[in-house]
Amino acid sequence: MPAIIINELSAIGQARTGHEADSIMRSLAETLRTLGLIQCGSSTHTHSSIFNQKLSEKQTIHGWLVAQVRDREIQTIRVLLLRLFRKGPHIDILLANVSHACYRTIDHSGTALAGAAHLNAWLVSLSNCPRFPSGSLVVNYREGQRSFEQIDISHFVNADDARRIRRIYEPHPKHGTIPTSGIVGTPMDLSDAEAQRVLDNCISIPNEKRVCAIHAGRIYVFHPHRAEVNLYHGFPVEVMELQRKLPEHYRYLLSAGMLPA
């Protein structure tokens, strides 16, 4: 799954009050938490300059992170973000030995934007920054002497942005341990939390709505039942059933060495 990079260029002193600063950082934490459920263990990077960027006219990111507050929720967010921001390697260190150029409106080489293009990563910006509104970002990027390419970066400003791409598991009665009357399906043998983790790690095939994954030696298929809000239900299947009903998924898993030949 893609790495996540926090966009230091989106901290421009946009918070006008302490309450607004808390709100911006709370939104950042919530976005990262939501994306973290999708990541499945991928890395998160910041830029080494993130601490010196302005959150408000009088306060840097570092100043906000180390301030003592009584609000337990905000203090928890501070501790978690401080730990994350200190964790390396920082994206500018990763790019230091990569010959590259990155432009959007100006030269952005060595920044989070260049890092997102280099790693094909997800970029997370602080909210209320007019330079980086919700939606994808396009940069011109090249490495070495190659020609510039336009790279469309997946970009997130709030948790709603993240939720739009995340599949959400919702158990269906027909796959329950005690199915309801009517159509009965194969019972789901995972807890809701386990099923969500497996769904987050599913593979998808172009032009196919159903997705699948292998967990603990079993194959699981998930169907969208409310596609407009990304809700899926799922159940285990045997290899022969997968081969018969989802041949493209079967061939993909087989070629990836995830199924016995």
Secondary structure, DSSP 8 states (H G I E B T S, - for coil): ---EEE-GGG-EEEE-SHHHHHHHHHHHHHHHHHHHHHHSS--EE--TTGGGSEEESS-BHHHHHH---S-HHHHHHHHHHHHHHHSS--HHHHHTTS-EEEESSSB-TTSHHHHHHHHT-EEE--TT-TTS-SS-EEEEEEETT---EEEEE-EESSHHHHHTT--EE---GGGSSS--SSS------S-HHHHHHHHHT-B--TT---EEEEETTEEEEEEEEEGGGTEEEEEEE-HHHHHHH-HHHHHHHHHTT-S--
